[in-house]
Amino acid sequence: MTHRIALVGSGTMGALHALALARTDRAKLIRVIEPREDAGRACASHFDTQWSAELESLSDVDAVVLASATESHTDLAREILAQGKPLLVEKPVASSRYTTQEIVTLSASLDVPLMCGLVERFNPAVLTALALCREPVHLLARRHSPYASRVRTGVSWDLLLHDVDIALRLFGTSPSRITSAAGRFHPGSDESAEDTVDAVLAFPSGLATLSASRLGQRKVRSLTIAELDRLIELDLLRQDVTIYRHVPREGLPSGDSLWRPREIIEIPEPISAREPLAAQLDHFLDLVEGKGDAAAERASILPAHQVVGTVLAHAAFAPPFKG
């Protein structure tokens, strides 16, 4: 069955979603909805589909991918769900844990599938590491990017949300304590939008130390997971995993040279080789077809949004940039 999909938003993420839709035979992009006519027409033309400026009636589609600017998500999500259309919304669902709760509750009350684009859930490196981990005690995450003026929300909702979601999955529970600090430094950022945030999440069995920034000079997406007997490193951009085990000097065979490497390094085969956005789309289409667990998917959205809301509510903020 080929599902008719409408795409809302034709920016950076919208174009990537359109590409994923173009590459699957399970769905067909039948409309690009974008208020900016030039951008909307260009995207629609590139993917050989129709353009409209407004949402209007969705009677001609089976489901919707919402990839517009975060500040527009709330009103659009309400309308899409009210029309009974399964919705994949780019993260965050909304830049407030309370509004996110409202959207999730509306989805449940209408019994309409809702999925958040937490695409790292489908990253082969993340899938492999989560399958390998037994007793993690510390997660160190760094998600840094160069400044992007198109993103008007703070870096906590834009970037940190991904690693919070990974931490919750890794430790399998909510944090018992959260400490954080943030700062706005770039003169182009909105006054309410932080450019950097560092958070420490304390879990019953370990710690997660998370850093997100849009003041970097290169794109970094790295995770390091420490267990008592090994270290698991992930590069989310290359989608690879490396495992390190330290060999104490007394554990080496007698007569070995002092120059012998004291680490055992393993590179496991990835669980999946699929492109994450394509895998995410397949999961969404399963929900549309009733094959997935819509209630479980809906319930998985809130925890990370609630933690990010707490991070921001309790953050110690550095003085704002003075231009």
Backbone torsions as a table, in degrees:
resi	resn	phi	psi	omega
1	MET	NA	134.4	178.1
2	THR	-104.2	120.6	-177.0
3	HIS	-89.5	140.0	178.6
4	ARG	-87.6	120.4	-174.0
5	ILE	-118.0	136.3	169.7
6	ALA	-103.0	137.8	177.7
7	LEU	-111.1	124.5	177.6
8	VAL	-104.0	114.8	-178.6
9	GLY	104.0	128.4	-177.6
10	SER	-123.7	26.3	177.1
11	GLY	-78.3	-153.5	-176.2
12	THR	-57.0	-52.6	-179.1
13	MET	-72.6	-35.0	177.8
14	GLY	-59.4	-42.8	179.3
15	ALA	-63.9	-36.8	178.6
16	LEU	-67.9	-39.8	176.6
17	HIS	-65.4	-39.8	178.2
18	ALA	-61.2	-39.3	178.7
19	LEU	-65.1	-42.8	177.8
20	ALA	-61.7	-40.0	178.5
21	LEU	-66.3	-36.2	-179.4
22	ALA	-68.7	-22.2	-174.2
23	ARG	-96.4	1.3	179.5
24	THR	-114.9	147.2	175.6
25	ASP	-94.7	4.3	178.6
26	ARG	-86.7	-13.2	-175.6
27	ALA	-146.2	158.6	176.1
28	LYS	-134.8	128.1	177.3
29	LEU	-78.4	111.3	-176.2
30	ILE	-105.4	-11.1	178.8
31	ARG	-158.7	137.2	170.5
32	VAL	-106.7	123.2	-179.3
33	ILE	-107.7	114.5	-172.9
34	GLU	-153.3	119.9	-178.7
35	PRO	-66.9	-24.2	177.2
36	ARG	-82.2	107.7	-171.1
37	GLU	-59.6	-46.9	-177.2
38	ASP	-59.3	-48.1	-179.3
39	ALA	-65.9	-42.0	-178.7
40	GLY	-66.4	-44.5	179.4
41	ARG	-65.7	-38.8	-179.8
42	ALA	-63.3	-44.2	179.3
43	CYS	-65.9	-45.5	-179.9
44	ALA	-61.8	-41.3	179.8
45	SER	-64.9	-42.2	-178.6
46	HIS	-61.6	-35.9	-177.5
47	PHE	-104.4	16.4	172.0
48	ASP	54.0	54.7	179.9
49	THR	-141.3	-171.3	-176.4
50	GLN	-96.4	157.0	176.5
51	TRP	-121.5	142.5	168.7
52	SER	-141.9	152.2	-176.4
53	ALA	-83.5	-27.7	-174.9
54	GLU	-122.3	159.9	-179.5
55	LEU	-65.0	-53.1	179.4
56	GLU	49.4	-148.3	-177.3
57	SER	-75.3	140.2	177.2
58	LEU	-110.9	24.3	-177.0
59	SER	-64.9	-19.5	-178.1
60	ASP	-93.3	4.9	-178.1
61	VAL	-124.8	159.7	178.6
62	ASP	-98.1	-25.1	-177.6
63	ALA	-162.9	168.0	-174.7
64	VAL	-134.1	139.6	168.8
65	VAL	-107.8	120.5	-177.6
66	LEU	-103.9	109.5	-177.0
67	ALA	-130.3	31.1	176.8
68	SER	-81.0	-179.1	178.6
69	ALA	-59.8	145.2	-175.5
70	THR	-53.9	-39.5	-176.0
71	GLU	-64.4	-15.5	179.1
72	SER	-97.2	-5.5	-172.2
73	HIS	-61.4	-43.1	-170.8
74	THR	-60.0	-55.2	-177.5
75	ASP	-64.3	-40.9	-179.3
76	LEU	-67.6	-42.4	179.2
77	ALA	-62.2	-41.0	177.7
78	ARG	-58.0	-46.5	-176.9
79	GLU	-68.1	-41.9	-179.3
80	ILE	-63.9	-46.0	179.1
81	LEU	-66.0	-37.6	179.2
82	ALA	-62.6	-28.7	176.4
83	GLN	-85.5	4.0	173.0
84	GLY	77.0	24.8	-176.7
85	LYS	-102.6	125.9	174.1
86	PRO	-52.5	140.6	-170.4
87	LEU	-130.7	126.4	166.6
88	LEU	-105.0	112.8	-177.5
89	VAL	-111.0	131.9	177.1
90	GLU	-58.7	149.5	177.9
91	LYS	-74.0	149.3	-9.9
92	PRO	-78.0	161.4	174.3
93	VAL	-57.8	-42.7	174.6
94	ALA	-157.4	157.6	-178.0
95	SER	-87.4	43.8	175.5
96	SER	-161.0	135.2	179.2
97	ARG	-67.1	-29.0	-178.3
98	TYR	-74.2	-41.0	177.5
99	THR	-69.2	-36.3	175.3
100	THR	-60.3	-43.1	177.1
101	GLN	-59.1	-40.5	179.5
102	GLU	-61.5	-44.6	-178.5
103	ILE	-66.9	-41.9	178.6
104	VAL	-63.5	-42.7	178.6
105	THR	-63.4	-40.6	178.2
106	LEU	-62.8	-42.7	177.9
107	SER	-59.0	-43.0	-179.4
108	ALA	-67.0	-43.1	-177.2
109	SER	-65.6	-32.0	179.5
110	LEU	-90.5	-7.8	-177.3
111	ASP	56.6	45.8	178.3
112	VAL	-114.8	127.4	-178.8
113	PRO	-58.0	139.8	178.1
114	LEU	-135.4	132.1	178.5
115	MET	-134.7	140.0	176.2
116	CYS	-101.7	139.3	-176.7
117	GLY	-75.7	58.5	174.7
118	LEU	-84.3	76.6	-165.5
119	VAL	-67.2	-21.1	178.8
120	GLU	-65.0	-18.1	174.8
121	ARG	-60.6	-21.3	-176.7
122	PHE	-109.5	6.8	177.3
123	ASN	-70.8	125.7	-178.8
124	PRO	-54.1	-35.6	179.6
125	ALA	-66.3	-41.8	178.9
126	VAL	-66.2	-45.0	178.8
127	LEU	-59.1	-41.9	-179.2
128	THR	-66.5	-46.5	-177.9
129	ALA	-64.1	-42.8	-179.9
130	LEU	-63.9	-33.9	178.0
131	ALA	-71.6	-30.6	-177.1
132	LEU	-82.2	-32.9	-172.3
133	CYS	-66.1	137.2	178.2
134	ARG	-110.8	-56.9	-177.3
135	GLU	-137.8	75.5	179.8
136	PRO	-67.5	141.4	176.6
137	VAL	-117.6	-20.4	178.7
138	HIS	-151.9	132.4	172.9
139	LEU	-115.1	127.5	175.0
140	LEU	-116.7	118.3	-176.9
141	ALA	-123.2	136.6	176.5
142	ARG	-131.7	120.5	-178.4
143	ARG	-130.6	91.7	-175.6
144	HIS	-118.8	145.7	-179.6
145	SER	-144.3	157.6	168.7
146	PRO	-65.4	159.5	-178.2
147	TYR	-64.4	137.7	177.3
148	ALA	-129.1	110.2	-175.0
149	SER	-66.2	-21.1	-178.5
150	ARG	-69.0	-22.7	-178.7
151	VAL	-90.5	114.1	-175.5
152	ARG	-97.5	-18.4	177.4
153	THR	-79.6	164.6	179.7
154	GLY	-71.1	164.5	-174.6
155	VAL	-69.7	-20.1	178.9
156	SER	-64.4	-47.1	178.5
157	TRP	-75.5	-33.2	-175.3
158	ASP	-76.6	-40.5	-173.3
159	LEU	-122.1	-49.1	-173.5
160	LEU	-58.3	-31.9	-177.3
161	LEU	-52.6	-39.9	-179.9
162	HIS	-59.2	-48.2	-174.5
163	ASP	-75.8	-29.7	171.4
164	VAL	-61.0	-44.6	179.6
165	ASP	-61.0	-41.5	178.5
166	ILE	-64.7	-42.9	-180.0
167	ALA	-60.9	-42.9	179.5
168	LEU	-62.4	-37.7	179.1
169	ARG	-72.6	-36.9	-178.6
170	LEU	-66.2	-46.6	-175.9
171	PHE	-90.6	-13.1	171.3
172	GLY	74.0	16.3	-179.8
173	THR	-160.5	175.2	177.3
174	SER	-83.0	151.0	178.0
175	PRO	-69.3	147.4	178.3
176	SER	-88.4	-18.4	179.3
177	ARG	-153.0	142.9	-179.5
178	ILE	-132.2	127.7	172.0
179	THR	-124.9	146.7	-175.4
180	SER	-159.0	159.5	174.3
181	ALA	-142.7	147.2	-177.2
182	ALA	-147.6	166.0	179.0
183	GLY	-158.7	148.0	172.5
184	ARG	-110.8	121.2	-174.7
185	PHE	-125.6	-26.7	-175.8
186	HIS	-80.5	132.1	-177.6
187	PRO	-65.2	-17.7	-179.9
188	GLY	-87.2	-6.6	-177.5
189	SER	-82.2	148.1	173.8
190	ASP	-64.5	153.7	-176.4
191	GLU	-61.1	-28.6	-177.8
192	SER	-95.2	5.0	-175.2
193	ALA	-110.7	111.4	-179.6
194	GLU	-75.8	147.2	179.2
195	ASP	-96.2	-25.8	179.0
196	THR	-137.3	147.8	174.4
197	VAL	-150.7	137.9	172.6
198	ASP	-125.5	132.1	-177.4
199	ALA	-134.9	143.9	173.0
200	VAL	-118.4	120.6	178.0
201	LEU	-106.0	120.8	178.8
202	ALA	-96.0	121.8	177.5
203	PHE	-109.3	163.1	178.6
204	PRO	-56.8	-28.3	-176.0
205	SER	-112.8	3.9	-178.9
206	GLY	172.3	-169.6	-177.6
207	LEU	-125.2	149.1	169.1
208	ALA	-122.5	123.3	178.4
209	THR	-111.2	114.6	-170.2
210	LEU	-121.2	134.2	179.1
211	SER	-129.8	127.2	176.8
212	ALA	-130.1	138.0	-177.7
213	SER	-153.9	145.3	169.8
214	ARG	-115.5	31.0	174.9
215	LEU	-111.6	11.8	-179.4
216	GLY	-76.0	160.7	176.4
217	GLN	-102.2	0.3	172.6
218	ARG	-152.9	160.0	-178.8
219	LYS	-83.6	124.6	-179.9
220	VAL	-127.7	131.0	175.3
221	ARG	-137.6	90.4	-175.0
222	SER	-130.3	145.8	175.1
223	LEU	-131.5	139.8	172.4
224	THR	-128.5	122.8	-179.0
225	ILE	-112.9	119.8	179.7
226	ALA	-100.4	129.5	165.7
227	GLU	-114.4	172.9	-176.2
228	LEU	-67.5	-26.7	-175.0
229	ASP	-116.6	5.0	178.9
230	ARG	-166.5	164.7	179.0
231	LEU	-125.5	131.4	-179.1
232	ILE	-114.9	117.5	-179.5
233	GLU	-107.1	137.4	179.2
234	LEU	-125.2	134.4	166.8
235	ASP	-109.5	108.1	-173.8
236	LEU	-75.6	-19.6	177.2
237	LEU	-76.5	-44.6	177.2
238	ARG	-82.1	-14.0	-179.8
239	GLN	60.2	45.7	178.7
240	ASP	-125.8	161.4	-177.1
241	VAL	-130.4	135.5	175.2
242	THR	-130.7	134.9	-179.6
243	ILE	-112.0	133.7	179.5
244	TYR	-120.0	135.4	172.0
245	ARG	-127.3	125.6	178.6
246	HIS	-81.6	135.3	177.2
247	VAL	-107.4	110.3	179.1
248	PRO	-59.9	154.0	-178.0
249	ARG	-55.4	-39.9	-178.0
250	GLU	-72.0	-12.4	179.0
251	GLY	-89.3	-4.2	179.8
252	LEU	-84.6	149.3	177.4
253	PRO	-59.8	147.1	-180.0
254	SER	-62.9	145.2	178.4
255	GLY	86.6	-5.3	178.7
256	ASP	-66.5	146.1	179.5
257	SER	-65.8	150.8	175.2
258	LEU	-62.9	-20.0	-176.6
259	TRP	-88.5	-1.1	179.6
260	ARG	-62.2	135.8	177.5
261	PRO	-57.9	138.6	-178.2
262	ARG	-106.0	18.3	176.1
263	GLU	-128.5	141.7	170.2
264	ILE	-99.9	126.6	-176.4
265	ILE	-115.9	129.3	178.1
266	GLU	-124.3	143.1	174.7
267	ILE	-122.7	97.3	-175.2
268	PRO	-72.2	155.3	174.1
269	GLU	-70.4	135.4	179.0
270	PRO	-66.2	147.6	177.6
271	ILE	-66.1	-36.9	-177.9
272	SER	-137.4	150.2	175.3
273	ALA	-114.1	11.7	-175.3
274	ARG	-76.3	147.4	174.7
275	GLU	-66.5	129.9	-171.9
276	PRO	-57.7	-41.1	-178.1
277	LEU	-67.0	-34.3	177.0
278	ALA	-68.4	-42.0	178.4
279	ALA	-65.0	-39.1	177.8
280	GLN	-62.9	-43.5	179.0
281	LEU	-61.7	-42.5	178.0
282	ASP	-59.8	-41.0	178.7
283	HIS	-63.7	-41.5	178.2
284	PHE	-63.1	-43.2	179.7
285	LEU	-65.3	-31.5	172.9
286	ASP	-61.8	-41.2	177.5
287	LEU	-64.1	-41.5	178.8
288	VAL	-59.9	-38.7	-177.9
289	GLU	-83.2	-3.1	-179.7
290	GLY	81.0	12.5	-179.5
291	LYS	-84.7	-28.3	-179.0
292	GLY	-92.5	172.1	179.1
293	ASP	-92.1	95.8	-175.8
294	ALA	-64.3	-35.7	-179.7
295	ALA	-67.0	-42.8	178.8
296	ALA	-66.6	-40.3	178.2
297	GLU	-62.2	-44.3	178.8
298	ARG	-61.2	-44.4	-178.6
299	ALA	-66.1	-24.9	-177.9
300	SER	-77.1	-9.4	-176.6
301	ILE	-77.2	-44.3	-168.5
302	LEU	-66.6	-42.6	-172.1
303	PRO	-52.5	-48.0	-178.7
304	ALA	-66.4	-38.7	178.2
305	HIS	-64.8	-37.9	178.6
306	GLN	-66.4	-40.6	179.0
307	VAL	-65.5	-44.0	179.1
308	VAL	-62.7	-39.2	175.2
309	GLY	-59.1	-40.7	178.2
310	THR	-68.9	-39.9	176.5
311	VAL	-54.6	-47.2	-178.4
312	LEU	-71.1	-38.2	-178.2
313	ALA	-65.3	-31.8	-174.5
314	HIS	-106.5	2.6	-174.6
315	ALA	-70.0	140.9	169.5
316	ALA	-85.2	117.0	-174.8
317	PHE	-94.2	132.7	174.1
318	ALA	-71.3	158.2	178.2
319	PRO	-57.5	142.5	-179.9
320	PRO	-68.3	160.7	178.6
321	PHE	-61.0	136.1	175.4
322	LYS	-112.3	104.6	-177.3
323	GLY	-85.2	NA	NA
